[in-house]
Amino acid sequence: MRELFVGIITDIRAFLAKLSFRTGMIILLLCIPFYVLSFAQMLLPLSPTAKSILWVLFFGLAKATQYAGLAIIGVEGWRRIKGWFTNKQ
């Protein structure tokens, strides 16, 4: 059973690695609106149960897009982003 999950995770990582740096950046930037929505929905006049469900949904989407974007970008892409910010100073 463990081998099955390891194989699935390996296949997903291989698929994400095939995507471009630009795609990774777009997906990574999508996590920002999901984070905002996860906390902004608390201002809506909804029941606590509905607010909890919306928070879990949007926060989960934010985390999923964050980790997927980082998986697509990879280590070299992350160095590229850090280099872009350090060269601006």
PDB file with one MODEL, atoms N, CA, C and O in Angstrom:
MODEL        1
ATOM      1  N   MET A   1       0.819  -1.191   0.000  1.00  0.00           N
ATOM      2  CA  MET A   1       0.000   0.000   0.000  1.00  0.00           C
ATOM      3  C   MET A   1       0.866   1.259   0.000  1.00  0.00           C
ATOM      4  O   MET A   1       0.564   2.243  -0.675  1.00  0.00           O
ATOM      5  N   ARG A   2       1.950   1.202   0.775  1.00  0.00           N
ATOM      6  CA  ARG A   2       2.840   2.359   0.844  1.00  0.00           C
ATOM      7  C   ARG A   2       3.479   2.638  -0.510  1.00  0.00           C
ATOM      8  O   ARG A   2       3.634   3.793  -0.908  1.00  0.00           O
ATOM      9  N   GLU A   3       3.848   1.572  -1.214  1.00  0.00           N
ATOM     10  CA  GLU A   3       4.458   1.724  -2.523  1.00  0.00           C
ATOM     11  C   GLU A   3       3.503   2.394  -3.504  1.00  0.00           C
ATOM     12  O   GLU A   3       3.924   3.154  -4.376  1.00  0.00           O
ATOM     13  N   LEU A   4       2.216   2.103  -3.352  1.00  0.00           N
ATOM     14  CA  LEU A   4       1.209   2.722  -4.217  1.00  0.00           C
ATOM     15  C   LEU A   4       1.176   4.232  -4.014  1.00  0.00           C
ATOM     16  O   LEU A   4       1.170   4.994  -4.981  1.00  0.00           O
ATOM     17  N   PHE A   5       1.155   4.664  -2.748  1.00  0.00           N
ATOM     18  CA  PHE A   5       1.123   6.094  -2.463  1.00  0.00           C
ATOM     19  C   PHE A   5       2.415   6.785  -2.889  1.00  0.00           C
ATOM     20  O   PHE A   5       2.384   7.904  -3.401  1.00  0.00           O
ATOM     21  N   VAL A   6       3.532   6.128  -2.681  1.00  0.00           N
ATOM     22  CA  VAL A   6       4.810   6.707  -3.102  1.00  0.00           C
ATOM     23  C   VAL A   6       4.826   6.853  -4.619  1.00  0.00           C
ATOM     24  O   VAL A   6       5.308   7.859  -5.140  1.00  0.00           O
ATOM     25  N   GLY A   7       4.308   5.865  -5.324  1.00  0.00           N
ATOM     26  CA  GLY A   7       4.244   5.941  -6.783  1.00  0.00           C
ATOM     27  C   GLY A   7       3.338   7.060  -7.262  1.00  0.00           C
ATOM     28  O   GLY A   7       3.664   7.762  -8.219  1.00  0.00           O
ATOM     29  N   ILE A   8       2.196   7.230  -6.598  1.00  0.00           N
ATOM     30  CA  ILE A   8       1.269   8.302  -6.973  1.00  0.00           C
ATOM     31  C   ILE A   8       1.904   9.665  -6.743  1.00  0.00           C
ATOM     32  O   ILE A   8       1.808  10.547  -7.596  1.00  0.00           O
ATOM     33  N   ILE A   9       2.546   9.840  -5.606  1.00  0.00           N
ATOM     34  CA  ILE A   9       3.182  11.121  -5.291  1.00  0.00           C
ATOM     35  C   ILE A   9       4.320  11.401  -6.268  1.00  0.00           C
ATOM     36  O   ILE A   9       4.509  12.541  -6.691  1.00  0.00           O
ATOM     37  N   THR A  10       5.075  10.372  -6.627  1.00  0.00           N
ATOM     38  CA  THR A  10       6.152  10.536  -7.597  1.00  0.00           C
ATOM     39  C   THR A  10       5.602  10.951  -8.956  1.00  0.00           C
ATOM     40  O   THR A  10       6.179  11.807  -9.627  1.00  0.00           O
ATOM     41  N   ASP A  11       4.488  10.346  -9.363  1.00  0.00           N
ATOM     42  CA  ASP A  11       3.861  10.710 -10.641  1.00  0.00           C
ATOM     43  C   ASP A  11       3.357  12.148 -10.630  1.00  0.00           C
ATOM     44  O   ASP A  11       3.509  12.867 -11.618  1.00  0.00           O
ATOM     45  N   ILE A  12       2.760  12.570  -9.524  1.00  0.00           N
ATOM     46  CA  ILE A  12       2.256  13.946  -9.418  1.00  0.00           C
ATOM     47  C   ILE A  12       3.415  14.936  -9.479  1.00  0.00           C
ATOM     48  O   ILE A  12       3.331  15.949 -10.173  1.00  0.00           O
ATOM     49  N   ARG A  13       4.493  14.647  -8.757  1.00  0.00           N
ATOM     50  CA  ARG A  13       5.654  15.537  -8.780  1.00  0.00           C
ATOM     51  C   ARG A  13       6.273  15.613 -10.163  1.00  0.00           C
ATOM     52  O   ARG A  13       6.708  16.682 -10.592  1.00  0.00           O
ATOM     53  N   ALA A  14       6.316  14.493 -10.863  1.00  0.00           N
ATOM     54  CA  ALA A  14       6.870  14.487 -12.225  1.00  0.00           C
ATOM     55  C   ALA A  14       5.993  15.314 -13.162  1.00  0.00           C
ATOM     56  O   ALA A  14       6.506  16.031 -14.020  1.00  0.00           O
ATOM     57  N   PHE A  15       4.675  15.217 -13.002  1.00  0.00           N
ATOM     58  CA  PHE A  15       3.763  16.008 -13.828  1.00  0.00           C
ATOM     59  C   PHE A  15       3.939  17.495 -13.548  1.00  0.00           C
ATOM     60  O   PHE A  15       4.008  18.296 -14.480  1.00  0.00           O
ATOM     61  N   LEU A  16       4.012  17.871 -12.269  1.00  0.00           N
ATOM     62  CA  LEU A  16       4.167  19.282 -11.911  1.00  0.00           C
ATOM     63  C   LEU A  16       5.518  19.831 -12.381  1.00  0.00           C
ATOM     64  O   LEU A  16       5.617  21.001 -12.748  1.00  0.00           O
ATOM     65  N   ALA A  17       6.537  19.005 -12.370  1.00  0.00           N
ATOM     66  CA  ALA A  17       7.866  19.460 -12.790  1.00  0.00           C
ATOM     67  C   ALA A  17       7.917  19.777 -14.285  1.00  0.00           C
ATOM     68  O   ALA A  17       8.782  20.535 -14.725  1.00  0.00           O
ATOM     69  N   LYS A  18       7.003  19.207 -15.066  1.00  0.00           N
ATOM     70  CA  LYS A  18       6.970  19.469 -16.505  1.00  0.00           C
ATOM     71  C   LYS A  18       6.399  20.841 -16.836  1.00  0.00           C
ATOM     72  O   LYS A  18       6.608  21.349 -17.938  1.00  0.00           O
ATOM     73  N   LEU A  19       5.680  21.447 -15.892  1.00  0.00           N
ATOM     74  CA  LEU A  19       5.068  22.737 -16.148  1.00  0.00           C
ATOM     75  C   LEU A  19       6.115  23.846 -16.085  1.00  0.00           C
ATOM     76  O   LEU A  19       7.169  23.679 -15.470  1.00  0.00           O
ATOM     77  N   SER A  20       5.822  24.969 -16.718  1.00  0.00           N
ATOM     78  CA  SER A  20       6.809  26.043 -16.846  1.00  0.00           C
ATOM     79  C   SER A  20       6.903  26.886 -15.576  1.00  0.00           C
ATOM     80  O   SER A  20       6.043  26.829 -14.697  1.00  0.00           O
ATOM     81  N   PHE A  21       7.972  27.666 -15.514  1.00  0.00           N
ATOM     82  CA  PHE A  21       8.178  28.587 -14.395  1.00  0.00           C
ATOM     83  C   PHE A  21       7.049  29.605 -14.321  1.00  0.00           C
ATOM     84  O   PHE A  21       6.588  29.948 -13.232  1.00  0.00           O
ATOM     85  N   ARG A  22       6.609  30.080 -15.461  1.00  0.00           N
ATOM     86  CA  ARG A  22       5.532  31.066 -15.496  1.00  0.00           C
ATOM     87  C   ARG A  22       4.239  30.489 -14.938  1.00  0.00           C
ATOM     88  O   ARG A  22       3.537  31.163 -14.184  1.00  0.00           O
ATOM     89  N   THR A  23       3.920  29.268 -15.292  1.00  0.00           N
ATOM     90  CA  THR A  23       2.737  28.606 -14.750  1.00  0.00           C
ATOM     91  C   THR A  23       2.842  28.473 -13.240  1.00  0.00           C
ATOM     92  O   THR A  23       1.868  28.691 -12.520  1.00  0.00           O
ATOM     93  N   GLY A  24       4.022  28.116 -12.765  1.00  0.00           N
ATOM     94  CA  GLY A  24       4.247  28.010 -11.323  1.00  0.00           C
ATOM     95  C   GLY A  24       4.037  29.331 -10.610  1.00  0.00           C
ATOM     96  O   GLY A  24       3.455  29.373  -9.526  1.00  0.00           O
ATOM     97  N   MET A  25       4.512  30.417 -11.220  1.00  0.00           N
ATOM     98  CA  MET A  25       4.329  31.737 -10.614  1.00  0.00           C
ATOM     99  C   MET A  25       2.852  32.122 -10.571  1.00  0.00           C
ATOM    100  O   MET A  25       2.389  32.688  -9.581  1.00  0.00           O
ATOM    101  N   ILE A  26       2.115  31.822 -11.630  1.00  0.00           N
ATOM    102  CA  ILE A  26       0.693  32.148 -11.654  1.00  0.00           C
ATOM    103  C   ILE A  26      -0.032  31.377 -10.568  1.00  0.00           C
ATOM    104  O   ILE A  26      -0.845  31.949  -9.843  1.00  0.00           O
ATOM    105  N   ILE A  27       0.251  30.089 -10.445  1.00  0.00           N
ATOM    106  CA  ILE A  27      -0.404  29.279  -9.422  1.00  0.00           C
ATOM    107  C   ILE A  27       0.018  29.734  -8.029  1.00  0.00           C
ATOM    108  O   ILE A  27      -0.802  29.768  -7.112  1.00  0.00           O
ATOM    109  N   LEU A  28       1.281  30.079  -7.868  1.00  0.00           N
ATOM    110  CA  LEU A  28       1.759  30.559  -6.574  1.00  0.00           C
ATOM    111  C   LEU A  28       1.095  31.876  -6.193  1.00  0.00           C
ATOM    112  O   LEU A  28       0.761  32.082  -5.026  1.00  0.00           O
ATOM    113  N   LEU A  29       0.901  32.765  -7.155  1.00  0.00           N
ATOM    114  CA  LEU A  29       0.244  34.042  -6.867  1.00  0.00           C
ATOM    115  C   LEU A  29      -1.255  33.880  -6.615  1.00  0.00           C
ATOM    116  O   LEU A  29      -1.875  34.749  -6.000  1.00  0.00           O
ATOM    117  N   LEU A  30      -1.839  32.782  -7.081  1.00  0.00           N
ATOM    118  CA  LEU A  30      -3.251  32.526  -6.808  1.00  0.00           C
ATOM    119  C   LEU A  30      -3.521  32.265  -5.329  1.00  0.00           C
ATOM    120  O   LEU A  30      -4.655  32.407  -4.871  1.00  0.00           O
ATOM    121  N   CYS A  31      -2.499  31.888  -4.589  1.00  0.00           N
ATOM    122  CA  CYS A  31      -2.728  31.619  -3.171  1.00  0.00           C
ATOM    123  C   CYS A  31      -3.053  32.905  -2.414  1.00  0.00           C
ATOM    124  O   CYS A  31      -3.710  32.844  -1.374  1.00  0.00           O
ATOM    125  N   ILE A  32      -2.623  34.044  -2.893  1.00  0.00           N
ATOM    126  CA  ILE A  32      -2.879  35.313  -2.200  1.00  0.00           C
ATOM    127  C   ILE A  32      -4.365  35.624  -2.124  1.00  0.00           C
ATOM    128  O   ILE A  32      -4.855  35.908  -1.031  1.00  0.00           O
ATOM    129  N   PRO A  33      -5.123  35.585  -3.243  1.00  0.00           N
ATOM    130  CA  PRO A  33      -6.560  35.846  -3.113  1.00  0.00           C
ATOM    131  C   PRO A  33      -7.286  34.816  -2.242  1.00  0.00           C
ATOM    132  O   PRO A  33      -8.252  35.150  -1.557  1.00  0.00           O
ATOM    133  N   PHE A  34      -6.817  33.562  -2.271  1.00  0.00           N
ATOM    134  CA  PHE A  34      -7.470  32.551  -1.432  1.00  0.00           C
ATOM    135  C   PHE A  34      -7.218  32.817   0.046  1.00  0.00           C
ATOM    136  O   PHE A  34      -8.112  32.610   0.867  1.00  0.00           O
ATOM    137  N   TYR A  35      -6.022  33.271   0.401  1.00  0.00           N
ATOM    138  CA  TYR A  35      -5.757  33.645   1.789  1.00  0.00           C
ATOM    139  C   TYR A  35      -6.640  34.827   2.200  1.00  0.00           C
ATOM    140  O   TYR A  35      -7.209  34.832   3.292  1.00  0.00           O
ATOM    141  N   VAL A  36      -6.749  35.813   1.332  1.00  0.00           N
ATOM    142  CA  VAL A  36      -7.587  36.981   1.630  1.00  0.00           C
ATOM    143  C   VAL A  36      -9.039  36.553   1.802  1.00  0.00           C
ATOM    144  O   VAL A  36      -9.701  36.971   2.753  1.00  0.00           O
ATOM    145  N   LEU A  37      -9.533  35.731   0.897  1.00  0.00           N
ATOM    146  CA  LEU A  37     -10.922  35.263   0.993  1.00  0.00           C
ATOM    147  C   LEU A  37     -11.160  34.427   2.243  1.00  0.00           C
ATOM    148  O   LEU A  37     -12.239  34.489   2.831  1.00  0.00           O
ATOM    149  N   SER A  38     -10.161  33.642   2.655  1.00  0.00           N
ATOM    150  CA  SER A  38     -10.363  32.790   3.821  1.00  0.00           C
ATOM    151  C   SER A  38     -10.596  33.604   5.089  1.00  0.00           C
ATOM    152  O   SER A  38     -11.306  33.159   5.991  1.00  0.00           O
ATOM    153  N   PHE A  39     -10.010  34.780   5.160  1.00  0.00           N
ATOM    154  CA  PHE A  39     -10.214  35.600   6.353  1.00  0.00           C
ATOM    155  C   PHE A  39     -11.254  36.699   6.138  1.00  0.00           C
ATOM    156  O   PHE A  39     -11.903  37.118   7.097  1.00  0.00           O
ATOM    157  N   ALA A  40     -11.425  37.172   4.915  1.00  0.00           N
ATOM    158  CA  ALA A  40     -12.403  38.230   4.652  1.00  0.00           C
ATOM    159  C   ALA A  40     -13.834  37.724   4.790  1.00  0.00           C
ATOM    160  O   ALA A  40     -14.729  38.509   5.104  1.00  0.00           O
ATOM    161  N   GLN A  41     -14.070  36.443   4.564  1.00  0.00           N
ATOM    162  CA  GLN A  41     -15.424  35.920   4.676  1.00  0.00           C
ATOM    163  C   GLN A  41     -15.935  35.971   6.110  1.00  0.00           C
ATOM    164  O   GLN A  41     -17.136  35.829   6.342  1.00  0.00           O
ATOM    165  N   MET A  42     -15.042  36.172   7.074  1.00  0.00           N
ATOM    166  CA  MET A  42     -15.474  36.305   8.473  1.00  0.00           C
ATOM    167  C   MET A  42     -16.317  37.562   8.683  1.00  0.00           C
ATOM    168  O   MET A  42     -17.071  37.644   9.653  1.00  0.00           O
ATOM    169  N   LEU A  43     -16.196  38.534   7.791  1.00  0.00           N
ATOM    170  CA  LEU A  43     -16.968  39.768   7.909  1.00  0.00           C
ATOM    171  C   LEU A  43     -18.391  39.621   7.387  1.00  0.00           C
ATOM    172  O   LEU A  43     -19.224  40.498   7.616  1.00  0.00           O
ATOM    173  N   LEU A  44     -18.682  38.534   6.694  1.00  0.00           N
ATOM    174  CA  LEU A  44     -20.017  38.323   6.138  1.00  0.00           C
ATOM    175  C   LEU A  44     -21.001  37.912   7.237  1.00  0.00           C
ATOM    176  O   LEU A  44     -20.623  37.252   8.205  1.00  0.00           O
ATOM    177  N   PRO A  45     -22.265  38.310   7.075  1.00  0.00           N
ATOM    178  CA  PRO A  45     -23.266  37.940   8.086  1.00  0.00           C
ATOM    179  C   PRO A  45     -23.782  36.509   7.871  1.00  0.00           C
ATOM    180  O   PRO A  45     -24.909  36.307   7.420  1.00  0.00           O
ATOM    181  N   LEU A  46     -22.956  35.541   8.195  1.00  0.00           N
ATOM    182  CA  LEU A  46     -23.305  34.137   8.036  1.00  0.00           C
ATOM    183  C   LEU A  46     -23.250  33.437   9.390  1.00  0.00           C
ATOM    184  O   LEU A  46     -22.714  33.969  10.363  1.00  0.00           O
ATOM    185  N   SER A  47     -23.806  32.250   9.429  1.00  0.00           N
ATOM    186  CA  SER A  47     -23.748  31.468  10.667  1.00  0.00           C
ATOM    187  C   SER A  47     -22.308  31.007  10.899  1.00  0.00           C
ATOM    188  O   SER A  47     -21.517  30.916   9.960  1.00  0.00           O
ATOM    189  N   PRO A  48     -21.979  30.720  12.154  1.00  0.00           N
ATOM    190  CA  PRO A  48     -20.614  30.242  12.438  1.00  0.00           C
ATOM    191  C   PRO A  48     -20.259  28.954  11.692  1.00  0.00           C
ATOM    192  O   PRO A  48     -19.100  28.743  11.333  1.00  0.00           O
ATOM    193  N   THR A  49     -21.234  28.111  11.464  1.00  0.00           N
ATOM    194  CA  THR A  49     -20.975  26.878  10.721  1.00  0.00           C
ATOM    195  C   THR A  49     -20.593  27.184   9.282  1.00  0.00           C
ATOM    196  O   THR A  49     -19.638  26.613   8.756  1.00  0.00           O
ATOM    197  N   ALA A  50     -21.336  28.085   8.643  1.00  0.00           N
ATOM    198  CA  ALA A  50     -21.028  28.457   7.262  1.00  0.00           C
ATOM    199  C   ALA A  50     -19.671  29.145   7.183  1.00  0.00           C
ATOM    200  O   ALA A  50     -18.910  28.907   6.245  1.00  0.00           O
ATOM    201  N   LYS A  51     -19.365  29.986   8.148  1.00  0.00           N
ATOM    202  CA  LYS A  51     -18.058  30.658   8.160  1.00  0.00           C
ATOM    203  C   LYS A  51     -16.929  29.647   8.306  1.00  0.00           C
ATOM    204  O   LYS A  51     -15.885  29.781   7.668  1.00  0.00           O
ATOM    205  N   SER A  52     -17.135  28.640   9.138  1.00  0.00           N
ATOM    206  CA  SER A  52     -16.113  27.609   9.322  1.00  0.00           C
ATOM    207  C   SER A  52     -15.890  26.819   8.047  1.00  0.00           C
ATOM    208  O   SER A  52     -14.752  26.540   7.669  1.00  0.00           O
ATOM    209  N   ILE A  53     -16.976  26.460   7.387  1.00  0.00           N
ATOM    210  CA  ILE A  53     -16.866  25.702   6.141  1.00  0.00           C
ATOM    211  C   ILE A  53     -16.141  26.529   5.080  1.00  0.00           C
ATOM    212  O   ILE A  53     -15.259  26.019   4.390  1.00  0.00           O
ATOM    213  N   LEU A  54     -16.511  27.804   4.951  1.00  0.00           N
ATOM    214  CA  LEU A  54     -15.853  28.668   3.970  1.00  0.00           C
ATOM    215  C   LEU A  54     -14.379  28.865   4.303  1.00  0.00           C
ATOM    216  O   LEU A  54     -13.532  28.891   3.410  1.00  0.00           O
ATOM    217  N   TRP A  55     -14.074  29.004   5.596  1.00  0.00           N
ATOM    218  CA  TRP A  55     -12.678  29.193   5.979  1.00  0.00           C
ATOM    219  C   TRP A  55     -11.853  27.961   5.614  1.00  0.00           C
ATOM    220  O   TRP A  55     -10.769  28.088   5.046  1.00  0.00           O
ATOM    221  N   VAL A  56     -12.357  26.778   5.935  1.00  0.00           N
ATOM    222  CA  VAL A  56     -11.634  25.546   5.618  1.00  0.00           C
ATOM    223  C   VAL A  56     -11.460  25.414   4.110  1.00  0.00           C
ATOM    224  O   VAL A  56     -10.390  25.023   3.644  1.00  0.00           O
ATOM    225  N   LEU A  57     -12.493  25.732   3.347  1.00  0.00           N
ATOM    226  CA  LEU A  57     -12.430  25.635   1.892  1.00  0.00           C
ATOM    227  C   LEU A  57     -11.383  26.579   1.307  1.00  0.00           C
ATOM    228  O   LEU A  57     -10.504  26.148   0.560  1.00  0.00           O
ATOM    229  N   PHE A  58     -11.475  27.865   1.643  1.00  0.00           N
ATOM    230  CA  PHE A  58     -10.555  28.844   1.065  1.00  0.00           C
ATOM    231  C   PHE A  58      -9.130  28.681   1.583  1.00  0.00           C
ATOM    232  O   PHE A  58      -8.178  28.854   0.823  1.00  0.00           O
ATOM    233  N   PHE A  59      -8.968  28.352   2.862  1.00  0.00           N
ATOM    234  CA  PHE A  59      -7.628  28.151   3.406  1.00  0.00           C
ATOM    235  C   PHE A  59      -6.994  26.908   2.790  1.00  0.00           C
ATOM    236  O   PHE A  59      -5.794  26.892   2.515  1.00  0.00           O
ATOM    237  N   GLY A  60      -7.792  25.876   2.574  1.00  0.00           N
ATOM    238  CA  GLY A  60      -7.284  24.679   1.912  1.00  0.00           C
ATOM    239  C   GLY A  60      -6.861  24.960   0.482  1.00  0.00           C
ATOM    240  O   GLY A  60      -5.828  24.467   0.027  1.00  0.00           O
ATOM    241  N   LEU A  61      -7.660  25.755  -0.231  1.00  0.00           N
ATOM    242  CA  LEU A  61      -7.288  26.131  -1.592  1.00  0.00           C
ATOM    243  C   LEU A  61      -6.007  26.961  -1.600  1.00  0.00           C
ATOM    244  O   LEU A  61      -5.165  26.810  -2.485  1.00  0.00           O
ATOM    245  N   ALA A  62      -5.866  27.834  -0.612  1.00  0.00           N
ATOM    246  CA  ALA A  62      -4.655  28.659  -0.527  1.00  0.00           C
ATOM    247  C   ALA A  62      -3.421  27.786  -0.312  1.00  0.00           C
ATOM    248  O   ALA A  62      -2.399  27.973  -0.972  1.00  0.00           O
ATOM    249  N   LYS A  63      -3.520  26.844   0.605  1.00  0.00           N
ATOM    250  CA  LYS A  63      -2.387  25.958   0.866  1.00  0.00           C
ATOM    251  C   LYS A  63      -2.094  25.067  -0.332  1.00  0.00           C
ATOM    252  O   LYS A  63      -0.931  24.840  -0.666  1.00  0.00           O
ATOM    253  N   ALA A  64      -3.137  24.560  -0.981  1.00  0.00           N
ATOM    254  CA  ALA A  64      -2.943  23.690  -2.149  1.00  0.00           C
ATOM    255  C   ALA A  64      -2.252  24.443  -3.281  1.00  0.00           C
ATOM    256  O   ALA A  64      -1.329  23.915  -3.901  1.00  0.00           O
ATOM    257  N   THR A  65      -2.687  25.667  -3.555  1.00  0.00           N
ATOM    258  CA  THR A  65      -2.047  26.437  -4.622  1.00  0.00           C
ATOM    259  C   THR A  65      -0.624  26.844  -4.230  1.00  0.00           C
ATOM    260  O   THR A  65       0.265  26.902  -5.081  1.00  0.00           O
ATOM    261  N   GLN A  66      -0.415  27.122  -2.961  1.00  0.00           N
ATOM    262  CA  GLN A  66       0.923  27.484  -2.509  1.00  0.00           C
ATOM    263  C   GLN A  66       1.896  26.331  -2.721  1.00  0.00           C
ATOM    264  O   GLN A  66       2.964  26.521  -3.303  1.00  0.00           O
ATOM    265  N   TYR A  67       1.538  25.145  -2.257  1.00  0.00           N
ATOM    266  CA  TYR A  67       2.445  24.005  -2.380  1.00  0.00           C
ATOM    267  C   TYR A  67       2.573  23.538  -3.821  1.00  0.00           C
ATOM    268  O   TYR A  67       3.653  23.111  -4.231  1.00  0.00           O
ATOM    269  N   ALA A  68       1.504  23.608  -4.594  1.00  0.00           N
ATOM    270  CA  ALA A  68       1.591  23.223  -6.006  1.00  0.00           C
ATOM    271  C   ALA A  68       2.493  24.194  -6.759  1.00  0.00           C
ATOM    272  O   ALA A  68       3.307  23.777  -7.583  1.00  0.00           O
ATOM    273  N   GLY A  69       2.350  25.490  -6.479  1.00  0.00           N
ATOM    274  CA  GLY A  69       3.210  26.481  -7.129  1.00  0.00           C
ATOM    275  C   GLY A  69       4.670  26.284  -6.779  1.00  0.00           C
ATOM    276  O   GLY A  69       5.540  26.394  -7.643  1.00  0.00           O
ATOM    277  N   LEU A  70       4.947  25.994  -5.512  1.00  0.00           N
ATOM    278  CA  LEU A  70       6.337  25.760  -5.110  1.00  0.00           C
ATOM    279  C   LEU A  70       6.882  24.480  -5.729  1.00  0.00           C
ATOM    280  O   LEU A  70       8.063  24.410  -6.068  1.00  0.00           O
ATOM    281  N   ALA A  71       6.031  23.469  -5.879  1.00  0.00           N
ATOM    282  CA  ALA A  71       6.473  22.227  -6.512  1.00  0.00           C
ATOM    283  C   ALA A  71       6.779  22.447  -7.987  1.00  0.00           C
ATOM    284  O   ALA A  71       7.715  21.852  -8.522  1.00  0.00           O
ATOM    285  N   ILE A  72       6.004  23.289  -8.643  1.00  0.00           N
ATOM    286  CA  ILE A  72       6.237  23.575 -10.056  1.00  0.00           C
ATOM    287  C   ILE A  72       7.508  24.397 -10.235  1.00  0.00           C
ATOM    288  O   ILE A  72       8.319  24.120 -11.119  1.00  0.00           O
ATOM    289  N   ILE A  73       7.671  25.391  -9.402  1.00  0.00           N
ATOM    290  CA  ILE A  73       8.835  26.278  -9.519  1.00  0.00           C
ATOM    291  C   ILE A  73      10.123  25.529  -9.201  1.00  0.00           C
ATOM    292  O   ILE A  73      11.105  25.654  -9.932  1.00  0.00           O
ATOM    293  N   GLY A  74      10.130  24.769  -8.142  1.00  0.00           N
ATOM    294  CA  GLY A  74      11.307  23.989  -7.768  1.00  0.00           C
ATOM    295  C   GLY A  74      12.376  24.831  -7.096  1.00  0.00           C
ATOM    296  O   GLY A  74      12.188  26.023  -6.854  1.00  0.00           O
ATOM    297  N   VAL A  75      13.474  24.207  -6.804  1.00  0.00           N
ATOM    298  CA  VAL A  75      14.565  24.863  -6.073  1.00  0.00           C
ATOM    299  C   VAL A  75      15.210  25.952  -6.923  1.00  0.00           C
ATOM    300  O   VAL A  75      15.476  27.049  -6.431  1.00  0.00           O
ATOM    301  N   GLU A  76      15.461  25.657  -8.181  1.00  0.00           N
ATOM    302  CA  GLU A  76      16.109  26.653  -9.048  1.00  0.00           C
ATOM    303  C   GLU A  76      15.211  27.857  -9.271  1.00  0.00           C
ATOM    304  O   GLU A  76      15.687  28.992  -9.311  1.00  0.00           O
ATOM    305  N   GLY A  77      13.924  27.619  -9.415  1.00  0.00           N
ATOM    306  CA  GLY A  77      12.993  28.735  -9.572  1.00  0.00           C
ATOM    307  C   GLY A  77      12.927  29.593  -8.327  1.00  0.00           C
ATOM    308  O   GLY A  77      12.833  30.818  -8.412  1.00  0.00           O
ATOM    309  N   TRP A  78      12.976  28.948  -7.162  1.00  0.00           N
ATOM    310  CA  TRP A  78      12.953  29.693  -5.906  1.00  0.00           C
ATOM    311  C   TRP A  78      14.209  30.553  -5.787  1.00  0.00           C
ATOM    312  O   TRP A  78      14.140  31.689  -5.317  1.00  0.00           O
ATOM    313  N   ARG A  79      15.347  30.023  -6.206  1.00  0.00           N
ATOM    314  CA  ARG A  79      16.584  30.825  -6.203  1.00  0.00           C
ATOM    315  C   ARG A  79      16.465  31.992  -7.172  1.00  0.00           C
ATOM    316  O   ARG A  79      16.963  33.086  -6.906  1.00  0.00           O
ATOM    317  N   ARG A  80      15.815  31.756  -8.273  1.00  0.00           N
ATOM    318  CA  ARG A  80      15.596  32.820  -9.261  1.00  0.00           C
ATOM    319  C   ARG A  80      14.743  33.941  -8.690  1.00  0.00           C
ATOM    320  O   ARG A  80      15.030  35.117  -8.912  1.00  0.00           O
ATOM    321  N   ILE A  81      13.688  33.580  -7.949  1.00  0.00           N
ATOM    322  CA  ILE A  81      12.813  34.578  -7.324  1.00  0.00           C
ATOM    323  C   ILE A  81      13.586  35.341  -6.248  1.00  0.00           C
ATOM    324  O   ILE A  81      13.513  36.568  -6.186  1.00  0.00           O
ATOM    325  N   LYS A  82      14.326  34.621  -5.402  1.00  0.00           N
ATOM    326  CA  LYS A  82      15.103  35.288  -4.358  1.00  0.00           C
ATOM    327  C   LYS A  82      16.151  36.213  -4.962  1.00  0.00           C
ATOM    328  O   LYS A  82      16.396  37.302  -4.443  1.00  0.00           O
ATOM    329  N   GLY A  83      16.764  35.786  -6.045  1.00  0.00           N
ATOM    330  CA  GLY A  83      17.752  36.621  -6.711  1.00  0.00           C
ATOM    331  C   GLY A  83      17.136  37.888  -7.289  1.00  0.00           C
ATOM    332  O   GLY A  83      17.767  38.945  -7.304  1.00  0.00           O
ATOM    333  N   TRP A  84      15.923  37.776  -7.755  1.00  0.00           N
ATOM    334  CA  TRP A  84      15.232  38.937  -8.295  1.00  0.00           C
ATOM    335  C   TRP A  84      15.011  39.982  -7.198  1.00  0.00           C
ATOM    336  O   TRP A  84      15.183  41.179  -7.432  1.00  0.00           O
ATOM    337  N   PHE A  85      14.629  39.522  -5.995  1.00  0.00           N
ATOM    338  CA  PHE A  85      14.403  40.466  -4.900  1.00  0.00           C
ATOM    339  C   PHE A  85      15.699  41.023  -4.339  1.00  0.00           C
ATOM    340  O   PHE A  85      15.741  42.187  -3.942  1.00  0.00           O
ATOM    341  N   THR A  86      16.762  40.222  -4.296  1.00  0.00           N
ATOM    342  CA  THR A  86      18.021  40.729  -3.757  1.00  0.00           C
ATOM    343  C   THR A  86      18.721  41.671  -4.734  1.00  0.00           C
ATOM    344  O   THR A  86      19.457  42.557  -4.302  1.00  0.00           O
ATOM    345  N   ASN A  87      18.511  41.503  -6.032  1.00  0.00           N
ATOM    346  CA  ASN A  87      19.128  42.389  -7.012  1.00  0.00           C
ATOM    347  C   ASN A  87      18.423  43.735  -7.074  1.00  0.00           C
ATOM    348  O   ASN A  87      18.986  44.697  -7.596  1.00  0.00           O
ATOM    349  N   LYS A  88      17.211  43.825  -6.556  1.00  0.00           N
ATOM    350  CA  LYS A  88      16.475  45.095  -6.570  1.00  0.00           C
ATOM    351  C   LYS A  88      17.041  46.087  -5.559  1.00  0.00           C
ATOM    352  O   LYS A  88      16.849  47.295  -5.698  1.00  0.00           O
ATOM    353  N   GLN A  89      17.744  45.579  -4.536  1.00  0.00           N
ATOM    354  CA  GLN A  89      18.222  46.463  -3.474  1.00  0.00           C
ATOM    355  C   GLN A  89      19.457  47.169  -3.854  1.00  0.00           C
ATOM    356  O   GLN A  89      19.987  47.952  -3.066  1.00  0.00           O
TER     357      GLN A  89
ENDMDL
END
